[in-house]
Amino acid sequence: MQQAALGLSVNEAAVGEIVGRLVDDHRARLNGGVYKGYPPLKGDDGSGMKTKHPVVGIELRGGLGNQLFQYAAGLALADRLGGELRCRSSGAARSITRPLGLREFGLTWAECQSPRARGTLRALVRWFGAEESRDFRGCVFFEEEFGRFDARFNDVTSTCYLDGYFQSWRYFEGRETLIRNAFDTDKLARRNVEVEAAIREANHPVAIHVRRGDYALEPATMAFHGLLGADYYQRARRLIETAVADPTYFLFSDDQAAAGAELGDWPTMPAGVNSAHEDLRLMSLCEHFIIANSTFSWWGAWLGRAHGKLVVAPQNWFAPAHAHKTVIDDRYPPDWIRT
């Protein structure tokens, strides 16, 4: 590192601060926890933002399901304040494994920067060529309490920056139409017309989502999130067939072979290997849903339009050792069935 280019003396304490923050950030992302490395900003008068109306900023991170939750929370708050939503999407836009996935809905926004980078870290940001974090200085920095609806969200009354995952329907309660219009799956490109036709022709199409991928391949992710086994899906099937005559099951998974083996001789129609957006679109066309412990299938079910739809969801969102880290009443709408 060229210390002169930084314009500061990099000593042990400074390096320790930088590394510590990066480690905290990585650990929080891995564990799904709250970002403790950056203290929230004080102030509630919006003095750091030179606009005539409130502005809500939020960082988009994670997979498509997480991005949908984050955008929904930000949009709902901006609408309540009569203001504008801005997003920090540069990280997601550069990601290979978790790319930015909201443009496909026709959504646009002004970019913003996080106000977290300060002091030594800010100097590093400038040195690497990133924009300075001028947006939202002196405004409210809202750091979400992970795993539950953070009721402080309802107390925000001015320009603010949101940091978190916001995985609860309560963040946009009362603004469901706004969110459904933003995430209208009819805006997505139609690709798998064969499966779409089969769903439309079925009397009672039921979407089943079996999440594998990183849940199965990464030991730390598996230990935190857990894998749903055949017992959960069999319980869910019994619940569906108690209420629905002649259901047709459509299997969605990031590993169709493993999902098929998990379900055994359960008669399902594989939805095929599709993009995440096409899977989401096809899932939303179904009448009923058996979801995984996944924000992706959460949205597939929530965006479903069928009147009287049934949604069966796992009682535990995380592995047993981490089940206490989420409040299920905040995670699922009250009419969803848990098992």
Beta strands, then each sheet from edge to edge (+ up, - down):
strand 1: 55-59
strand 2: 84-88
strand 3: 110-111
strand 4: 140-143
strand 5: 160-163
strand 6: 204-210
strand 7: 247-253
strand 8: 268-270
strand 9: 288-290
strand 10: 311-313
strand 11: 337-338
sheet 1: 3+ 2+ 1+ 5+ 4+
sheet 2: 8+ 7+ 6+ 9+ 10+ 11+
end
